[in-house]
Amino acid sequence: MTHTEEKPYQCNQCDNTFSLNCNLIQHLRTHTWKKSKQCNQCDKTFSLNGNLIRHLGTHTGKKPYQCNQCDKAFLQNSVLITHIRTHIGEKPYQCNQCDNTFSLNYNLIQHLRTHTWKKSKQCNQCDKTFSLNGYLIRHLRTHTGKKPYQCNQCDKAFSKNNHLIRHQMTHTEEKPYQCNKCDKFFSEMIVLKDI
């Protein structure tokens, strides 16, 4: 989420605002559900056991869900599963209005706005319009040539963060994508599409 993104969903019981209605609904539960699960390390209480378990990790520093492809670990298995998709290139969330697919449901929701929101952010260099300010900022880099994402291993820079991440795999020799025809591994999914 960008700092300039709108947050049109306001909680009617406090001052919190949200960019997604589903986040507001989840937040509203904090006002209505009985908080019966008590942390044994501090005075916080929770309505959901999962939230208590996640909170306990802030005291212990324990992250029991370890990625078997890198050194990252997580408090929740669901977050680990989402993380693993970055290694295998899985994109299970399909837009029902175009061919785009996403590894995170959140990214699909953000993308769906491009189909429904009014494109009111106008580029001052060309006639393109965008629904989100972040998309306009990213587009403006095509005119300015600005490359804010700098590799910390070499002098290459990129206009998009995902291009930097893909480039960094050349330094680590990470090849997470396996061809299902010849068992070779590749650093980019695009190579597999060409085979």
Z-matrix of the N, CA and C atoms (Angstrom, degrees):
N
C 1 1.440
C 2 1.528 1 108.93
N 3 1.310 2 116.08 1 138.84
C 4 1.453 3 119.42 2 177.92
C 5 1.515 4 109.13 3 -91.85
N 6 1.333 5 116.69 4 160.40
C 7 1.454 6 120.87 5 -179.21
C 8 1.523 7 111.81 6 -69.04
N 9 1.314 8 117.06 7 -21.74
C 10 1.455 9 120.50 8 -177.21
C 11 1.525 10 112.41 9 -93.09
N 12 1.327 11 117.75 10 -3.46
C 13 1.457 12 120.56 11 -177.27
C 14 1.520 13 110.81 12 -67.07
N 15 1.325 14 115.51 13 141.40
C 16 1.453 15 120.87 14 179.39
C 17 1.520 16 110.53 15 -67.93
N 18 1.338 17 115.14 16 148.42
C 19 1.459 18 121.62 17 175.11
C 20 1.526 19 107.20 18 -127.64
N 21 1.330 20 117.08 19 79.55
C 22 1.461 21 119.94 20 -171.91
C 23 1.524 22 115.03 21 -79.01
N 24 1.326 23 117.87 22 -11.16
C 25 1.463 24 120.41 23 -175.88
C 26 1.528 25 110.07 24 -96.68
N 27 1.352 26 115.79 25 110.25
C 28 1.470 27 121.96 26 -174.93
C 29 1.519 28 109.92 27 -106.15
N 30 1.332 29 115.48 28 134.45
C 31 1.462 30 121.00 29 174.41
C 32 1.524 31 108.22 30 -70.25
N 33 1.345 32 116.82 31 134.75
C 34 1.465 33 119.79 32 -179.43
C 35 1.525 34 112.56 33 -86.99
N 36 1.351 35 116.76 34 5.00
C 37 1.455 36 119.87 35 179.79
C 38 1.528 37 113.33 36 -118.51
N 39 1.319 38 116.66 37 -9.47
C 40 1.465 39 121.00 38 175.98
C 41 1.530 40 108.25 39 -154.37
N 42 1.316 41 118.05 40 -173.19
C 43 1.464 42 121.67 41 -175.36
C 44 1.525 43 114.30 42 -89.96
N 45 1.317 44 119.17 43 2.59
C 46 1.465 45 120.95 44 -178.06
C 47 1.523 46 111.45 45 -67.03
N 48 1.344 47 115.17 46 140.56
C 49 1.462 48 121.60 47 175.05
C 50 1.522 49 108.68 48 -126.97
N 51 1.336 50 115.98 49 156.25
C 52 1.454 51 121.21 50 -174.29
C 53 1.521 52 110.63 51 -139.44
N 54 1.327 53 115.62 52 149.88
C 55 1.461 54 120.34 53 177.91
C 56 1.527 55 111.24 54 -83.40
N 57 1.326 56 117.16 55 -21.68
C 58 1.464 57 121.19 56 -179.27
C 59 1.525 58 110.12 57 -121.28
N 60 1.328 59 116.68 58 138.03
C 61 1.453 60 121.21 59 179.55
C 62 1.526 61 111.51 60 -62.59
N 63 1.339 62 117.33 61 -36.15
C 64 1.471 63 119.82 62 -179.44
C 65 1.532 64 110.86 63 -63.00
N 66 1.333 65 117.41 64 -32.86
C 67 1.468 66 120.33 65 177.54
C 68 1.526 67 110.90 66 -70.26
N 69 1.336 68 116.89 67 -36.63
C 70 1.463 69 120.42 68 175.83
C 71 1.524 70 109.76 69 -63.19
N 72 1.324 71 116.91 70 -46.06
C 73 1.469 72 120.58 71 -179.22
C 74 1.527 73 110.71 72 -59.58
N 75 1.328 74 116.44 73 -44.11
C 76 1.465 75 120.17 74 178.34
C 77 1.532 76 110.21 75 -63.03
N 78 1.329 77 116.84 76 -41.02
C 79 1.460 78 120.95 77 179.54
C 80 1.527 79 111.25 78 -64.05
N 81 1.330 80 117.81 79 -39.94
C 82 1.469 81 121.23 80 -177.89
C 83 1.523 82 111.81 81 -57.81
N 84 1.325 83 116.26 82 -28.58
C 85 1.470 84 119.94 83 178.22
C 86 1.523 85 111.52 84 -61.86
N 87 1.325 86 117.13 85 -28.51
C 88 1.468 87 119.47 86 -179.69
C 89 1.523 88 110.84 87 -66.18
N 90 1.332 89 117.26 88 -23.10
C 91 1.462 90 120.65 89 179.22
C 92 1.527 91 112.41 90 -87.81
N 93 1.330 92 117.50 91 -28.18
C 94 1.464 93 119.93 92 -170.47
C 95 1.524 94 114.69 93 -105.89
N 96 1.307 95 118.36 94 -30.68
C 97 1.456 96 119.49 95 -176.37
C 98 1.524 97 111.00 96 -78.73
N 99 1.333 98 114.88 97 145.31
C 100 1.459 99 120.58 98 176.78
C 101 1.526 100 108.58 99 -70.26
N 102 1.313 101 115.93 100 127.20
C 103 1.468 102 120.62 101 -179.76
C 104 1.528 103 108.88 102 -91.90
N 105 1.327 104 115.50 103 89.46
C 106 1.463 105 120.42 104 -173.49
C 107 1.525 106 113.40 105 -104.03
N 108 1.323 107 117.47 106 -6.98
C 109 1.464 108 120.19 107 -178.84
C 110 1.529 109 109.22 108 -96.89
N 111 1.318 110 115.62 109 111.12
C 112 1.465 111 122.76 110 -173.70
C 113 1.523 112 110.63 111 -97.52
N 114 1.332 113 116.66 112 133.05
C 115 1.460 114 121.39 113 173.50
C 116 1.525 115 108.37 114 -71.66
N 117 1.341 116 117.14 115 134.05
C 118 1.467 117 120.09 116 -179.76
C 119 1.528 118 112.17 117 -85.60
N 120 1.334 119 117.20 118 2.42
C 121 1.464 120 121.54 119 179.69
C 122 1.535 121 112.35 120 -106.76
N 123 1.336 122 116.30 121 -23.46
C 124 1.470 123 120.47 122 -179.08
C 125 1.528 124 108.18 123 -150.03
N 126 1.311 125 117.26 124 -172.68
C 127 1.466 126 120.14 125 -174.69
C 128 1.529 127 114.55 126 -92.69
N 129 1.321 128 118.01 127 10.02
C 130 1.468 129 120.01 128 -179.25
C 131 1.523 130 110.84 129 -74.74
N 132 1.343 131 114.75 130 144.42
C 133 1.461 132 121.46 131 175.72
C 134 1.526 133 109.14 132 -124.12
N 135 1.335 134 115.44 133 155.39
C 136 1.460 135 121.17 134 -175.49
C 137 1.517 136 110.17 135 -137.49
N 138 1.322 137 115.50 136 150.16
C 139 1.459 138 120.49 137 177.77
C 140 1.525 139 111.64 138 -87.71
N 141 1.316 140 117.48 139 -24.67
C 142 1.464 141 121.33 140 -179.69
C 143 1.523 142 110.53 141 -115.30
N 144 1.330 143 116.44 142 136.50
C 145 1.460 144 121.43 143 179.67
C 146 1.529 145 111.05 144 -60.28
N 147 1.332 146 116.84 145 -38.71
C 148 1.464 147 120.70 146 179.43
C 149 1.517 148 112.30 147 -60.60
N 150 1.334 149 116.40 148 -37.56
C 151 1.468 150 120.06 149 177.93
C 152 1.524 151 111.08 150 -68.26
N 153 1.337 152 117.07 151 -36.75
C 154 1.467 153 120.50 152 176.38
C 155 1.524 154 110.19 153 -64.08
N 156 1.337 155 116.92 154 -45.43
C 157 1.470 156 120.75 155 179.85
C 158 1.526 157 110.25 156 -60.80
N 159 1.324 158 116.32 157 -44.33
C 160 1.466 159 120.33 158 178.99
C 161 1.536 160 109.90 159 -61.81
N 162 1.326 161 116.94 160 -41.86
C 163 1.462 162 121.26 161 178.74
C 164 1.528 163 111.60 162 -63.97
N 165 1.331 164 118.11 163 -40.50
C 166 1.470 165 121.34 164 -179.49
C 167 1.523 166 111.35 165 -57.49
N 168 1.317 167 116.80 166 -31.31
C 169 1.461 168 120.76 167 177.23
C 170 1.516 169 112.82 168 -61.91
N 171 1.338 170 117.67 169 -25.26
C 172 1.469 171 119.86 170 178.02
C 173 1.527 172 110.71 171 -70.96
N 174 1.331 173 117.39 172 -24.67
C 175 1.466 174 120.97 173 177.80
C 176 1.530 175 111.53 174 -85.80
N 177 1.319 176 116.11 175 -42.06
C 178 1.468 177 120.07 176 -173.18
C 179 1.524 178 113.15 177 -89.90
N 180 1.335 179 116.32 178 -25.00
C 181 1.463 180 119.94 179 -174.63
C 182 1.518 181 111.96 180 75.48
N 183 1.340 182 117.25 181 1.81
C 184 1.460 183 121.81 182 -178.69
C 185 1.518 184 110.39 183 -74.92
N 186 1.315 185 114.41 184 133.74
C 187 1.460 186 121.14 185 174.08
C 188 1.524 187 106.26 186 -128.77
N 189 1.325 188 117.21 187 93.35
C 190 1.462 189 120.74 188 -169.41
C 191 1.528 190 115.48 189 -73.36
N 192 1.318 191 117.86 190 -15.14
C 193 1.465 192 119.60 191 -175.97
C 194 1.522 193 109.73 192 -100.79
N 195 1.337 194 115.46 193 103.48
C 196 1.466 195 123.72 194 -173.52
C 197 1.523 196 110.57 195 -98.93
N 198 1.332 197 116.61 196 132.99
C 199 1.466 198 121.24 197 174.12
C 200 1.525 199 108.14 198 -73.71
N 201 1.334 200 117.23 199 133.71
C 202 1.463 201 120.36 200 -179.48
C 203 1.528 202 112.27 201 -88.40
N 204 1.340 203 117.12 202 4.15
C 205 1.464 204 120.19 203 179.45
C 206 1.527 205 112.70 204 -113.60
N 207 1.324 206 116.89 205 -12.58
C 208 1.469 207 120.73 206 176.27
C 209 1.526 208 107.93 207 -151.88
N 210 1.312 209 117.94 208 -174.91
C 211 1.464 210 120.40 209 -174.62
C 212 1.528 211 114.00 210 -91.97
N 213 1.324 212 118.31 211 10.88
C 214 1.464 213 120.09 212 -178.81
C 215 1.524 214 110.83 213 -79.60
N 216 1.351 215 114.38 214 145.96
C 217 1.460 216 121.24 215 177.02
C 218 1.524 217 108.31 216 -134.71
N 219 1.338 218 116.08 217 156.06
C 220 1.454 219 120.98 218 -172.22
C 221 1.521 220 111.36 219 -137.08
N 222 1.331 221 115.71 220 155.80
C 223 1.457 222 121.71 221 177.37
C 224 1.525 223 111.67 222 -75.03
N 225 1.333 224 116.96 223 -28.75
C 226 1.458 225 120.95 224 -175.64
C 227 1.525 226 110.90 225 -122.45
N 228 1.331 227 115.30 226 141.58
C 229 1.455 228 120.49 227 177.61
C 230 1.528 229 111.12 228 -64.14
N 231 1.329 230 117.52 229 -36.44
C 232 1.468 231 120.46 230 -179.17
C 233 1.524 232 111.19 231 -62.48
N 234 1.328 233 117.37 232 -34.79
C 235 1.466 234 120.91 233 178.44
C 236 1.529 235 109.64 234 -71.74
N 237 1.335 236 116.97 235 -37.87
C 238 1.470 237 120.63 236 175.63
C 239 1.527 238 110.59 237 -60.82
N 240 1.326 239 116.95 238 -45.52
C 241 1.470 240 120.70 239 -179.82
C 242 1.527 241 110.47 240 -59.29
N 243 1.313 242 116.63 241 -43.55
C 244 1.464 243 120.86 242 177.53
C 245 1.521 244 110.35 243 -62.73
N 246 1.334 245 117.43 244 -42.33
C 247 1.464 246 122.08 245 179.51
C 248 1.529 247 111.18 246 -61.90
N 249 1.317 248 117.60 247 -41.74
C 250 1.469 249 121.69 248 -177.87
C 251 1.525 250 110.78 249 -58.35
N 252 1.323 251 116.56 250 -30.76
C 253 1.471 252 119.78 251 178.24
C 254 1.522 253 111.99 252 -59.54
N 255 1.334 254 118.08 253 -27.30
C 256 1.469 255 119.76 254 178.61
C 257 1.523 256 110.69 255 -68.92
N 258 1.328 257 117.10 256 -27.00
C 259 1.464 258 120.62 257 178.60
C 260 1.529 259 112.11 258 -81.29
N 261 1.313 260 116.32 259 -39.40
C 262 1.464 261 119.29 260 -173.16
C 263 1.527 262 113.28 261 -97.75
N 264 1.328 263 117.00 262 -6.64
C 265 1.463 264 119.99 263 177.58
C 266 1.519 265 113.88 264 74.61
N 267 1.324 266 117.51 265 17.26
C 268 1.463 267 120.91 266 -179.82
C 269 1.523 268 109.89 267 -70.92
N 270 1.325 269 115.70 268 133.27
C 271 1.465 270 121.43 269 178.89
C 272 1.529 271 108.43 270 -133.37
N 273 1.341 272 116.98 271 80.86
C 274 1.465 273 119.82 272 -172.89
C 275 1.528 274 115.22 273 -79.13
N 276 1.328 275 117.62 274 -10.08
C 277 1.459 276 120.06 275 -176.11
C 278 1.526 277 110.07 276 -97.18
N 279 1.342 278 116.24 277 109.87
C 280 1.466 279 123.38 278 -174.47
C 281 1.526 280 109.82 279 -103.30
N 282 1.320 281 115.70 280 132.68
C 283 1.461 282 120.99 281 174.06
C 284 1.526 283 108.09 282 -70.56
N 285 1.335 284 116.93 283 134.15
C 286 1.464 285 120.00 284 -179.35
C 287 1.529 286 112.46 285 -87.23
N 288 1.349 287 116.48 286 4.37
C 289 1.459 288 119.87 287 179.93
C 290 1.527 289 113.08 288 -117.05
N 291 1.327 290 116.91 289 -10.16
C 292 1.463 291 121.34 290 176.66
C 293 1.532 292 108.24 291 -154.92
N 294 1.315 293 117.72 292 -172.95
C 295 1.469 294 121.20 293 -175.71
C 296 1.526 295 114.61 294 -89.54
N 297 1.317 296 119.00 295 2.26
C 298 1.463 297 120.87 296 -177.45
C 299 1.524 298 111.27 297 -67.03
N 300 1.344 299 114.97 298 141.73
C 301 1.462 300 121.91 299 175.18
C 302 1.522 301 108.70 300 -127.85
N 303 1.344 302 116.00 301 156.36
C 304 1.458 303 121.11 302 -173.86
C 305 1.520 304 110.73 303 -140.23
N 306 1.324 305 115.54 304 149.53
C 307 1.463 306 120.11 305 177.75
C 308 1.524 307 111.11 306 -82.20
N 309 1.327 308 117.89 307 -22.20
C 310 1.463 309 122.06 308 179.91
C 311 1.524 310 110.37 309 -119.27
N 312 1.326 311 116.46 310 137.39
C 313 1.458 312 121.10 311 176.68
C 314 1.529 313 110.68 312 -60.41
N 315 1.336 314 116.24 313 -36.99
C 316 1.467 315 120.93 314 178.93
C 317 1.527 316 110.61 315 -57.25
N 318 1.348 317 116.66 316 -42.51
C 319 1.463 318 120.17 317 -179.91
C 320 1.527 319 111.37 318 -66.79
N 321 1.330 320 117.26 319 -35.09
C 322 1.461 321 120.32 320 175.42
C 323 1.527 322 110.02 321 -63.39
N 324 1.327 323 116.54 322 -44.95
C 325 1.469 324 120.27 323 179.63
C 326 1.525 325 110.54 324 -60.34
N 327 1.329 326 116.08 325 -44.37
C 328 1.469 327 119.98 326 177.12
C 329 1.526 328 110.24 327 -59.76
N 330 1.327 329 116.53 328 -44.01
C 331 1.464 330 121.37 329 -179.09
C 332 1.530 331 111.37 330 -63.74
N 333 1.333 332 117.70 331 -41.06
C 334 1.463 333 120.89 332 -178.17
C 335 1.522 334 111.82 333 -56.95
N 336 1.312 335 116.23 334 -28.71
C 337 1.463 336 119.88 335 177.69
C 338 1.524 337 111.92 336 -62.41
N 339 1.324 338 116.56 337 -28.07
C 340 1.467 339 118.80 338 -179.60
C 341 1.526 340 110.59 339 -66.32
N 342 1.330 341 117.05 340 -22.91
C 343 1.463 342 120.54 341 178.44
C 344 1.528 343 111.63 342 -86.15
N 345 1.333 344 117.16 343 -27.12
C 346 1.467 345 119.64 344 -172.35
C 347 1.521 346 114.38 345 -109.33
N 348 1.314 347 117.81 346 -30.60
C 349 1.458 348 119.50 347 -177.91
C 350 1.512 349 111.08 348 -75.57
N 351 1.299 350 113.60 349 149.29
C 352 1.460 351 119.67 350 174.78
C 353 1.526 352 108.13 351 -69.73
N 354 1.307 353 115.57 352 131.44
C 355 1.461 354 119.91 353 179.73
C 356 1.526 355 108.60 354 -83.58
N 357 1.322 356 115.15 355 88.82
C 358 1.466 357 120.17 356 -173.54
C 359 1.526 358 113.61 357 -103.61
N 360 1.336 359 117.54 358 -6.77
C 361 1.470 360 119.94 359 179.72
C 362 1.528 361 108.79 360 -91.99
N 363 1.330 362 116.09 361 107.75
C 364 1.467 363 123.01 362 -174.14
C 365 1.523 364 110.50 363 -95.17
N 366 1.330 365 116.60 364 132.57
C 367 1.461 366 121.58 365 173.33
C 368 1.526 367 108.14 366 -72.19
N 369 1.331 368 116.89 367 134.37
C 370 1.465 369 120.05 368 -179.77
C 371 1.526 370 112.20 369 -85.89
N 372 1.331 371 117.25 370 2.00
C 373 1.461 372 121.93 371 179.97
C 374 1.534 373 112.15 372 -106.24
N 375 1.325 374 116.41 373 -24.54
C 376 1.468 375 120.46 374 -179.95
C 377 1.526 376 107.99 375 -148.85
N 378 1.312 377 117.63 376 -172.14
C 379 1.466 378 119.65 377 -175.09
C 380 1.527 379 114.28 378 -95.30
N 381 1.322 380 118.21 379 12.91
C 382 1.463 381 120.70 380 179.54
C 383 1.531 382 110.30 381 -74.02
N 384 1.337 383 115.41 382 145.53
C 385 1.461 384 121.61 383 176.16
C 386 1.526 385 108.99 384 -126.21
N 387 1.342 386 115.42 385 155.70
C 388 1.460 387 121.40 386 -175.07
C 389 1.517 388 110.26 387 -138.10
N 390 1.328 389 115.72 388 152.22
C 391 1.459 390 120.76 389 179.63
C 392 1.525 391 111.99 390 -85.05
N 393 1.323 392 117.52 391 -27.18
C 394 1.465 393 121.25 392 -178.86
C 395 1.519 394 110.54 393 -120.15
N 396 1.313 395 116.06 394 141.95
C 397 1.458 396 121.32 395 179.46
C 398 1.526 397 111.21 396 -60.14
N 399 1.328 398 117.04 397 -36.70
C 400 1.464 399 120.87 398 179.23
C 401 1.519 400 112.24 399 -61.18
N 402 1.335 401 116.73 400 -37.51
C 403 1.466 402 120.69 401 177.58
C 404 1.525 403 110.62 402 -66.89
N 405 1.340 404 116.20 403 -39.54
C 406 1.465 405 119.98 404 177.94
C 407 1.525 406 110.11 405 -63.11
N 408 1.330 407 117.05 406 -45.38
C 409 1.472 408 121.22 407 -180.00
C 410 1.525 409 110.10 408 -59.95
N 411 1.332 410 117.01 409 -44.21
C 412 1.464 411 120.75 410 178.77
C 413 1.530 412 110.48 411 -62.98
N 414 1.342 413 116.96 412 -41.17
C 415 1.465 414 121.10 413 178.96
C 416 1.524 415 111.37 414 -64.42
N 417 1.331 416 117.55 415 -39.84
C 418 1.471 417 121.08 416 -178.08
C 419 1.525 418 111.83 417 -57.71
N 420 1.330 419 116.89 418 -27.20
C 421 1.468 420 120.22 419 178.48
C 422 1.523 421 111.97 420 -64.17
N 423 1.342 422 117.58 421 -23.50
C 424 1.466 423 119.31 422 176.83
C 425 1.525 424 110.61 423 -68.57
N 426 1.331 425 116.88 424 -26.21
C 427 1.466 426 120.90 425 178.51
C 428 1.527 427 111.63 426 -87.57
N 429 1.332 428 116.34 427 -39.39
C 430 1.471 429 120.12 428 -174.25
C 431 1.519 430 112.72 429 -87.42
N 432 1.334 431 116.84 430 -22.25
C 433 1.463 432 120.00 431 -175.82
C 434 1.520 433 112.43 432 76.15
N 435 1.332 434 117.25 433 8.52
C 436 1.463 435 121.46 434 -178.84
C 437 1.529 436 110.02 435 -64.57
N 438 1.334 437 115.54 436 134.79
C 439 1.465 438 121.84 437 -179.79
C 440 1.529 439 108.83 438 -129.87
N 441 1.337 440 116.80 439 85.93
C 442 1.467 441 120.20 440 -173.78
C 443 1.523 442 115.38 441 -78.12
N 444 1.331 443 118.12 442 -10.07
C 445 1.461 444 120.61 443 -176.43
C 446 1.525 445 109.70 444 -99.41
N 447 1.334 446 115.23 445 101.69
C 448 1.466 447 123.40 446 -173.18
C 449 1.524 448 110.41 447 -98.46
N 450 1.317 449 116.58 448 132.44
C 451 1.464 450 121.48 449 175.36
C 452 1.527 451 108.52 450 -72.51
N 453 1.332 452 116.87 451 133.90
C 454 1.468 453 120.34 452 179.93
C 455 1.528 454 112.17 453 -87.14
N 456 1.340 455 117.37 454 3.19
C 457 1.464 456 121.56 455 179.58
C 458 1.530 457 112.24 456 -106.86
N 459 1.336 458 115.78 457 -22.55
C 460 1.466 459 120.21 458 -179.34
C 461 1.527 460 108.74 459 -149.87
N 462 1.316 461 117.69 460 -171.93
C 463 1.463 462 120.02 461 -174.89
C 464 1.529 463 113.92 462 -93.46
N 465 1.318 464 118.72 463 10.51
C 466 1.460 465 120.62 464 -179.82
C 467 1.525 466 110.70 465 -76.62
N 468 1.340 467 114.82 466 145.40
C 469 1.460 468 121.58 467 177.46
C 470 1.527 469 108.37 468 -134.00
N 471 1.333 470 115.50 469 156.25
C 472 1.458 471 120.79 470 -173.36
C 473 1.524 472 110.80 471 -136.88
N 474 1.328 473 115.32 472 153.51
C 475 1.463 474 120.20 473 179.40
C 476 1.526 475 111.62 474 -83.52
N 477 1.331 476 117.26 475 -19.87
C 478 1.463 477 121.39 476 -179.84
C 479 1.526 478 109.78 477 -125.35
N 480 1.336 479 115.47 478 141.32
C 481 1.457 480 121.16 479 -178.24
C 482 1.530 481 111.62 480 -63.55
N 483 1.335 482 117.71 481 -38.54
C 484 1.463 483 118.86 482 -178.90
C 485 1.528 484 111.69 483 -66.57
N 486 1.333 485 117.65 484 -26.80
C 487 1.466 486 120.00 485 175.24
C 488 1.530 487 110.47 486 -70.20
N 489 1.343 488 116.49 487 -37.69
C 490 1.467 489 120.48 488 176.03
C 491 1.531 490 110.14 489 -62.70
N 492 1.332 491 116.77 490 -46.26
C 493 1.469 492 120.77 491 -179.10
C 494 1.526 493 110.35 492 -59.50
N 495 1.328 494 116.68 493 -44.46
C 496 1.467 495 120.94 494 178.90
C 497 1.530 496 110.37 495 -62.68
N 498 1.347 497 116.85 496 -41.37
C 499 1.467 498 121.18 497 178.70
C 500 1.529 499 111.24 498 -63.54
N 501 1.333 500 117.14 499 -40.78
C 502 1.465 501 120.55 500 -176.76
C 503 1.527 502 112.01 501 -61.69
N 504 1.311 503 117.17 502 -23.62
C 505 1.470 504 119.95 503 176.62
C 506 1.528 505 111.27 504 -65.18
N 507 1.330 506 117.74 505 -23.89
C 508 1.467 507 119.54 506 178.23
C 509 1.523 508 110.69 507 -69.95
N 510 1.329 509 117.41 508 -26.97
C 511 1.468 510 120.83 509 177.66
C 512 1.528 511 111.40 510 -78.83
N 513 1.322 512 116.57 511 -37.67
C 514 1.469 513 120.44 512 -177.55
C 515 1.521 514 111.59 513 -88.31
N 516 1.330 515 115.75 514 -8.57
C 517 1.465 516 122.56 515 -175.54
C 518 1.528 517 111.41 516 58.64
N 519 1.340 518 115.05 517 26.93
C 520 1.455 519 120.27 518 177.80
C 521 1.527 520 108.65 519 -72.64
N 522 1.322 521 115.28 520 130.75
C 523 1.466 522 121.41 521 179.56
C 524 1.530 523 108.15 522 -132.90
N 525 1.330 524 116.81 523 82.29
C 526 1.463 525 119.78 524 -173.47
C 527 1.527 526 115.28 525 -80.69
N 528 1.326 527 118.41 526 -10.89
C 529 1.459 528 120.48 527 -174.44
C 530 1.527 529 110.85 528 -102.68
N 531 1.343 530 115.74 529 120.94
C 532 1.464 531 120.51 530 -177.64
C 533 1.525 532 110.08 531 -105.51
N 534 1.323 533 115.46 532 135.11
C 535 1.460 534 122.04 533 176.19
C 536 1.527 535 108.24 534 -74.17
N 537 1.335 536 116.53 535 132.67
C 538 1.465 537 119.12 536 -179.77
C 539 1.524 538 112.35 537 -84.63
N 540 1.341 539 116.95 538 2.21
C 541 1.463 540 120.39 539 179.14
C 542 1.525 541 112.70 540 -103.93
N 543 1.358 542 116.49 541 -33.01
C 544 1.474 543 117.59 542 -174.22
C 545 1.528 544 113.85 543 -129.98
N 546 1.327 545 119.35 544 1.88
C 547 1.470 546 124.36 545 178.67
C 548 1.526 547 114.54 546 69.43
N 549 1.338 548 118.96 547 6.07
C 550 1.464 549 120.27 548 175.81
C 551 1.526 550 109.32 549 -76.06
N 552 1.351 551 115.32 550 154.10
C 553 1.455 552 121.48 551 177.77
C 554 1.523 553 109.47 552 -109.05
N 555 1.363 554 115.82 553 148.04
C 556 1.461 555 121.79 554 -178.74
C 557 1.523 556 109.95 555 -135.50
N 558 1.339 557 115.23 556 154.91
C 559 1.462 558 119.99 557 179.35
C 560 1.522 559 111.83 558 -81.43
N 561 1.338 560 117.63 559 -17.25
C 562 1.460 561 120.73 560 -178.38
C 563 1.518 562 110.81 561 -130.70
N 564 1.327 563 115.33 562 141.91
C 565 1.455 564 121.55 563 176.68
C 566 1.526 565 110.35 564 -67.18
N 567 1.328 566 117.62 565 -29.16
C 568 1.465 567 122.65 566 -177.76
C 569 1.525 568 110.62 567 -58.93
N 570 1.323 569 117.59 568 -38.84
C 571 1.465 570 121.41 569 179.66
C 572 1.523 571 109.64 570 -59.18
N 573 1.336 572 116.56 571 -40.52
C 574 1.462 573 120.51 572 -179.40
C 575 1.524 574 111.49 573 -64.41
N 576 1.328 575 117.20 574 -35.98
C 577 1.459 576 120.60 575 -179.12
C 578 1.520 577 111.49 576 -67.05
N 579 1.334 578 117.11 577 -25.66
C 580 1.461 579 121.33 578 -178.72
C 581 1.520 580 112.71 579 -81.37
N 582 1.332 581 116.77 580 -17.64
C 583 1.476 582 120.45 581 -174.74
C 584 1.519 583 110.01 582 -80.15
